[in-house]
Amino acid sequence: MRNPATSALRVALTIDTLDAEGRGVARQADGKVVFVEGALPGERVEAEILHSKRSFDVARTVAILHASSARRTPRCPNFGVCGGCATQHADSRTQVAAKQLGLEENLERIGGVRPEILLAPIYGEDWGYRHRARLTARRVAKKNGVLIGFHERESSYVADMRECPVLPDPVSRLLPALREFADTLSIRERMPQIELAVGEAEIVLVFRNLEPLSEDDEARLRAFAELHRVCAWLQPRGPDTAYAFHPPGAGLPAYLLPEFDLRMEFRPTDFTQVNHALNRVLVARAMRLLDPREGERIGDFFCGLGNFSLPIARLGAQVLGIEGNAGLVARAAANAAANGLGDRARFVTDDLFRIDPARLAALGPFDKLLIDPPRDGAAHVVKSLPAGWPLRIVYVSCDRATLARDAGELVREQGFRFVAAGVVNMFPHTAHVESIALFER
């Protein structure tokens, strides 16, 4: 059937599962796969084909013929337009089940491996969890003002956001005032981004200013920061140029890991997990799997601020954190000293994406490794491991595909057992997921 208004083909489909982007997956009568935006497993929908490729089609739901019991009314009025969330129309169990299934499928399809044990998924709060965000700021003449928000789905346009329920409530409620304030600045055409970083006791807003603020702009920013009780930072160039503007001399924000009696300071432009509550649970699970003990020497690869390094040290082991960003290495060392762990935790700067067997051997030996790479994974690390160590690896991943690739290398080429794996729903309502895996010789 074709829609006469658009000449687009419409088809009735039964949805089998969700894909990695939160779309429903169905098959047409000829077996061709269709990815359907806005559809859930078990539903019968009418869908409009948007793009047709040789091996698959992309469609969007135009009518729900039979709804899943997992379907929920999206809480956010921007859902479906804003690109920040993909699955607010599904309940938590459906979202997490899809992510767990996606992990298993990636491990088998890409890595050719499967874990001996599937760890129970870790859930958290669905709303108000996002303590980090990079918001686009753009003056739009047709809207007669500045828009501040995430990009619209598959677009460079900025979503017209006046609230965002995945942000902490004080930040969500601040969005209208932030828009009005930004529109009063003389540099409103030259302020493309506002970065959000929420600590335990503060809300930091980093204004990316491509031009210096005028004296009037500075006065307005001070007044805004005082009225709304936020810390205002300016970033004239790259992330390392960001500095506290008001209140002057403000200290760094911090998050806590109470189970390990740790306070972790960070610059608001540093990488930290967006979800502080789930990060605590993730760290605790990683420590149980790694089981650091006194007398052991453990490597924390891609250590960042020491999010895993310092809990390892707190549990009695000696830890060497390795990270390619020198600024993060300096802050990790400072956090170790501030938490009384300077004698157990040491940090060095090295490019782990270029590591080779000789350089890795010079850093070792290690009894155990904690590996927490960016999306590109840790291919050079796992290929460079010597035969004698480590005996155990805990691998934390934000990308299921590169985890699967590296798991295949560890099992088939390096002789490790794939003991366990599972997901942590660090990013509810999105297709992103944090995974954790355990390997032993």
C-alpha positions in Angstrom: 0.0 0.0 0.0 1.3 3.5 -0.8 0.5 6.7 1.0 -1.0 8.9 -1.8 0.3 12.1 -0.2 3.9 11.0 -0.3 4.0 8.0 -2.6 5.8 6.2 0.3 5.3 2.5 0.6 3.5 1.3 3.7 3.7 -2.2 5.0 2.3 -4.2 8.0 5.0 -5.8 10.0 5.4 -7.9 13.2 8.4 -6.8 15.3 10.8 -9.4 16.6 13.4 -7.4 18.6 15.2 -4.1 19.0 18.4 -3.3 17.3 21.4 -1.4 18.7 19.8 2.0 17.9 16.6 1.2 19.6 14.6 0.5 16.4 12.2 -2.4 16.0 13.5 -5.2 13.8 11.1 -7.1 11.5 11.2 -9.2 8.3 9.0 -8.7 5.2 7.5 -11.7 3.5 10.5 -12.1 1.2 12.8 -12.2 4.2 14.2 -8.7 3.9 15.0 -7.0 7.2 13.3 -3.8 8.1 14.4 -1.5 10.9 11.3 0.3 12.2 11.6 3.5 14.3 9.1 3.7 17.2 8.2 0.0 17.2 8.7 -2.6 20.0 9.1 -6.4 20.1 5.8 -8.3 19.8 4.0 -5.4 18.2 2.1 -5.4 14.9 2.6 -2.0 13.2 1.9 -0.2 10.0 5.2 1.3 8.9 6.2 3.7 6.2 9.4 2.9 4.3 11.9 5.8 4.5 15.0 4.3 2.9 15.3 1.1 0.8 18.7 -0.6 0.5 19.6 -3.9 -1.2 19.7 -5.9 2.1 17.5 -3.9 4.4 14.9 -1.1 4.7 14.5 1.7 7.2 10.9 2.6 8.2 9.0 4.5 10.8 5.8 3.5 12.6 2.7 5.3 11.4 0.1 3.2 13.2 0.2 0.6 16.0 -2.1 -2.3 15.1 -1.3 -4.3 18.2 0.6 -2.7 21.0 3.1 -4.4 23.3 2.4 -4.4 27.1 5.9 -2.9 27.4 4.9 0.3 25.6 4.9 3.4 27.7 3.9 7.0 27.0 7.1 9.0 26.6 7.6 11.4 29.4 9.5 14.0 27.4 7.5 16.3 25.0 10.6 16.4 22.8 10.7 12.6 22.3 10.7 11.6 18.6 12.2 14.9 17.6 15.2 15.3 19.9 18.0 12.9 19.2 19.0 12.5 22.8 16.7 9.5 23.6 15.6 6.6 21.4 13.4 4.3 23.6 11.3 6.3 26.0 8.3 4.4 24.5 9.6 1.2 26.1 9.6 0.1 29.7 13.0 -0.4 31.5 13.0 -4.2 31.2 12.4 -4.2 27.5 15.2 -1.6 27.0 17.7 -3.6 29.1 16.7 -7.0 27.6 17.5 -5.6 24.2 20.8 -4.3 25.3 21.7 -7.6 26.9 20.7 -9.5 23.7 22.7 -7.0 21.6 25.8 -7.8 23.7 25.3 -11.6 23.3 24.7 -11.3 19.6 27.9 -9.1 19.1 30.0 -11.5 21.1 28.9 -14.5 19.0 28.8 -12.8 15.6 31.9 -10.6 15.8 34.0 -12.4 18.4 32.8 -16.0 17.9 32.6 -16.4 21.7 30.1 -16.6 24.5 30.6 -16.2 28.3 30.2 -19.1 30.7 28.0 -16.9 32.9 25.6 -14.1 31.9 25.7 -11.5 34.7 22.4 -10.1 35.9 21.8 -6.7 34.2 22.2 -3.6 36.5 19.3 -1.1 36.5 19.2 2.4 37.8 16.9 5.4 37.9 15.2 6.1 34.6 15.1 9.9 35.0 17.4 12.7 36.2 20.5 10.5 35.8 22.5 12.5 33.3 25.1 14.5 35.1 27.1 15.3 32.0 25.8 16.8 28.7 27.0 18.9 25.8 24.2 21.2 24.7 24.3 23.0 21.4 23.4 26.8 21.6 22.2 28.4 18.4 20.3 31.6 17.7 17.4 30.9 15.4 15.7 33.9 13.8 12.5 32.0 13.1 12.3 31.2 16.8 13.2 34.8 17.7 15.8 33.6 20.2 18.5 31.2 21.2 17.7 27.5 21.3 19.7 25.3 23.7 19.5 21.6 23.6 20.5 18.3 21.9 20.4 18.0 18.1 17.2 16.8 16.5 17.3 13.1 15.4 19.5 12.6 12.4 19.8 16.4 11.9 22.0 19.4 12.6 19.0 21.4 13.8 18.7 22.0 17.6 15.7 20.6 19.4 13.5 23.3 20.9 13.9 22.1 24.4 12.4 23.8 27.5 12.8 20.7 29.7 14.7 17.5 29.7 13.7 14.8 32.2 16.9 12.8 31.8 18.9 15.8 33.2 18.8 16.4 37.0 15.6 18.3 37.8 17.3 21.6 38.8 19.1 21.6 35.4 16.0 20.7 33.5 14.1 23.6 35.2 16.9 25.9 34.4 16.7 25.5 30.6 14.2 28.3 29.8 16.2 30.8 31.9 19.4 29.7 30.3 17.9 30.3 26.8 16.7 33.8 27.8 20.1 34.6 29.3 22.1 33.4 26.3 20.0 35.6 24.0 21.0 38.7 25.9 24.7 38.3 25.3 26.5 40.3 22.6 28.3 37.1 21.5 25.2 35.0 21.2 26.1 34.2 17.6 29.6 33.1 18.8 28.7 30.8 21.6 28.0 27.4 20.0 28.0 25.1 23.0 27.3 24.9 26.7 28.7 21.9 28.5 27.1 20.7 31.7 28.9 18.9 34.5 27.1 18.1 37.8 29.1 17.3 40.9 28.0 16.3 44.4 27.5 19.9 45.5 27.6 22.0 42.4 26.2 22.5 38.9 28.9 23.7 36.4 28.1 25.3 33.1 31.0 25.7 30.6 30.2 28.4 28.0 32.2 27.9 24.8 32.9 31.5 23.8 34.5 31.9 20.4 35.0 35.6 21.2 35.7 37.4 24.5 32.7 38.5 26.5 32.0 42.3 26.8 32.0 43.9 30.2 28.2 43.9 30.1 28.2 40.2 29.1 30.5 39.4 32.1 28.2 41.3 34.5 25.2 39.4 33.1 27.0 36.1 33.5 27.9 36.8 37.1 24.3 37.8 37.9 23.0 34.6 36.2 25.4 32.4 38.1 24.5 33.9 41.5 20.8 33.9 40.9 20.7 30.3 39.8 23.5 29.1 42.1 25.6 27.6 39.4 29.4 27.8 38.7 30.1 29.5 35.4 33.2 28.5 33.4 34.4 29.9 30.1 36.2 28.0 27.3 37.8 30.3 24.7 39.4 27.5 22.7 40.0 23.7 23.4 38.8 21.9 26.5 42.1 22.5 28.3 41.5 26.3 28.1 38.3 26.1 30.2 38.5 28.1 33.5 36.3 29.1 36.4 34.8 32.5 35.7 32.3 32.9 38.6 32.5 32.5 41.4 36.2 33.3 40.9 38.6 30.7 42.3 35.9 28.1 42.6 37.2 24.6 43.3 36.8 21.6 41.0 33.5 19.6 41.1 33.7 16.1 42.5 31.8 12.8 42.6 31.9 10.3 45.4 32.5 6.5 45.6 31.2 6.0 49.1 31.8 2.3 49.2 35.5 3.0 48.9 35.6 6.3 50.9 36.7 8.2 47.8 36.2 11.7 46.6 37.1 12.2 42.9 37.7 15.7 41.7 37.5 16.5 37.9 37.5 19.4 35.5 34.1 19.9 34.0 35.5 19.2 30.5 37.1 15.9 31.6 35.6 12.6 30.7 33.5 11.1 33.6 30.6 8.7 33.5 27.3 10.6 32.9 25.5 8.5 35.6 27.1 8.9 39.0 24.7 6.4 40.7 25.3 3.6 38.2 29.0 4.4 38.1 29.2 3.5 41.8 27.5 0.2 41.1 29.7 -0.5 38.1 32.9 0.2 40.1 31.6 -2.1 42.9 30.9 -5.0 40.4 34.3 -4.5 38.7 36.0 -4.7 42.1 34.2 -7.9 43.0 35.2 -9.5 39.7 38.8 -8.3 39.8 39.2 -9.1 43.5 42.2 -6.9 44.2 44.4 -8.2 47.1 47.3 -7.0 49.1 50.6 -8.0 47.5 49.2 -7.9 44.0 50.3 -5.5 41.2 47.4 -4.5 39.0 47.3 -2.4 35.8 44.5 0.0 35.1 44.6 0.6 31.4 42.9 3.8 30.0 42.6 4.8 33.7 41.3 8.4 33.2 40.9 10.1 36.5 41.5 6.9 38.5 37.8 5.8 38.6 38.9 2.2 39.0 42.5 2.7 40.1 41.7 4.2 43.4 39.2 1.6 44.5 41.9 -1.0 43.5 44.4 0.8 45.7 41.9 1.2 48.6 41.5 -2.6 48.6 45.2 -3.1 49.2 46.8 -3.7 45.8 49.5 -1.7 44.1 48.1 -0.1 41.0 49.7 1.4 37.9 47.2 3.6 36.0 48.0 4.2 32.3 46.3 6.9 30.3 47.1 8.8 27.1 45.8 12.2 28.3 48.4 13.9 30.4 45.9 16.2 32.1 43.8 13.2 33.3 47.0 11.5 34.6 47.8 14.6 36.6 44.3 14.7 38.1 44.4 11.0 38.8 47.6 11.4 40.8 46.2 14.4 42.6 43.1 12.4 43.5 45.3 9.5 44.8 47.2 11.9 47.0 44.0 13.7 48.3 42.5 10.3 49.2 45.7 9.1 51.0 46.6 6.6 48.4 49.7 8.1 46.8 51.8 5.2 48.1 49.7 2.6 46.4 48.6 4.2 43.1 51.0 5.5 40.5 50.1 6.9 37.1 51.9 7.3 33.8 51.1 8.8 30.4 51.3 6.4 27.5 49.5 5.8 24.2 47.8 2.4 24.6 46.5 2.6 21.0 50.1 2.2 19.9 51.4 -0.2 22.6 53.5 -3.2 21.4 54.7 -6.3 23.2 58.1 -4.8 24.2 56.6 -1.6 25.7 53.9 -3.6 27.5 56.4 -6.0 28.9 58.4 -3.0 30.2 55.3 -1.8 32.1 54.6 -5.2 33.7 54.4 -7.7 35.1 50.8 -7.4 36.4 48.9 -10.0 38.3 45.6 -8.6 37.0 44.4 -5.9 34.5 41.4 -3.6 34.5 40.8 -2.4 30.9 38.3 0.5 30.3 39.0 1.8 26.8 37.1 4.3 24.7 34.8 3.1 21.8 37.8 2.0 19.7 38.6 -0.7 22.2 41.9 -2.2 23.3 43.1 -4.2 20.3 46.8 -3.3 20.6 46.7 -4.1 24.4 45.1 -7.6 24.0 47.3 -8.5 21.1 50.5 -7.5 23.0 49.9 -9.5 26.2 52.7 -11.9 27.2 52.1 -15.6 27.9 52.8 -15.3 31.6 50.5 -12.5 32.8 48.0 -11.4 33.7 45.9 -14.2 35.3 42.7 -12.2 35.3 41.2 -9.3 33.2 38.2 -7.2 33.9 37.2 -5.4 30.7 34.7 -2.5 30.9 33.3 -1.3 27.6 31.1 1.4 26.1 31.0 -0.4 22.7 29.7 -3.9 22.3 31.4 -4.4 18.9 34.9 -3.7 20.0 34.4 -5.6 23.2 33.4 -8.6 21.1 36.4 -8.2 18.8 38.8 -8.1 21.7 37.1 -10.9 23.5 37.6 -13.1 20.5 41.3 -12.2 20.5 41.7 -13.0 24.2 40.0 -16.4 24.0 41.2 -17.7 20.6 44.7 -16.2 20.5 45.7 -15.5 24.1 44.2 -18.6 25.8 41.8 -16.9 28.2 38.6 -18.4 29.5 35.6 -16.1 28.9 34.1 -16.4 32.4 31.3 -13.8 32.5 29.7 -10.8 30.9 26.7 -8.5 31.4 25.4 -5.0 30.9 24.9 -1.9 33.1 22.1 0.4 31.9 24.2 3.5 32.3 22.2 5.4 29.7 18.4 4.7 30.0 16.2 5.5 27.0 19.2 5.5 24.7 20.8 2.8 22.6 24.1 3.1 24.5 25.1 0.6 27.1 28.1 -0.1 29.4 29.2 -3.7 29.4 31.6 -5.6 31.7 33.4 -8.9 31.1 35.7 -11.2 33.1 38.5 -13.3 31.5 40.8 -15.8 33.3 43.7 -17.9 32.1 
